Structure formats: C-alpha cells, structure tokens
Amino acid sequence: QRRYACGESKHPTSGVDFLLGDGLHLSLHEQDKIAIEYLDCNREALKALAKYTGVTTCILGLQYCIDLGPNTVGFDFGPSPRLMWHCLDIGIDPVFYVYLDRQKEWAREFEAKREAT
C-alpha cells in the first residue's frame, strides 16, 4: 500500500491506483485542478472502469495538510463544485485525507510548561 498524509491507505485495492501528484506538497487548489484535468481527459475510460464487473468502489483521494494555529478550533472544506460535477458524472467518491501539523502547537505547550517550572 502507498503512504498518504494520514498514514497507510485505508482502502486496500486489488485493482487500479493512479497517483496524480504529491498531496503533502500540493495545495488543495492545485490538486483540484490536476484532478479535474485528469477526469475530464479520461472521462469515458473512467466511466467504463467504474462500471466494470467486480468494481465496487472508485475513490478520488485528496490530501489536505493544515498547520494548526493557536486560535484554530475547527475547519471544514469540500470539493469544488466543478470537481464534484466530474466525480458525480463518472461515479467517483471524493475523499479528503487530512494531516494536522501540530508541531508548532506542541512547541508552544512545551515552552509554556518549561516557563511554568
């Protein structure tokens, strides 16, 4: 299995896996653009693949890396309307894998504890 932002893929495959870019280093906007271009250029082949006997799941996995600031309490996001249109047309489920970068948060907590002692 391939490594993703959240660790090992949660979706074992006995089929096809296309890697369109490195989500750890591409913004969601860039991933969205790459995915739309790929889906648009390969629409008919992907529709056929999605309907192939034995295929039960088609996933488009996007990765989102967020640096948690001291005031971050939550966030939400989803696919762009254009990407969602392509996914629905082809029969693909968009899935977001989120990586929370807590290094700065942990460093602040460590410093606060050190100063308290």
Stockholm file with secondary structure:
# STOCKHOLM 1.0

chainA/1-117         QRRYACGESKHPTSGVDFLLGDGLHLSLHEQDKIAIEYLDCNREALKALAKYTGVTTCILGLQYCIDLGPNTVGFDFGPSPRLMWHCLDIGIDPVFYVYLDRQKEWAREFEAKREAT
#=GR chainA/1-117 SS CCEETTEECSSCCSSCCCCCSCTTTSCHHHHHHHHHHHHHHTHHHHHHHHHSTTCCCCEEEEEEEEECCTTCCCCCCCCCHHHHHHHHHHTCEEEEEEEEECHHHHHHHHHHHHHHC
#=GC SS_cons         CCEETTEECSSCCSSCCCCCSCTTTSCHHHHHHHHHHHHHHTHHHHHHHHHSTTCCCCEEEEEEEEECCTTCCCCCCCCCHHHHHHHHHHTCEEEEEEEEECHHHHHHHHHHHHHHC
//
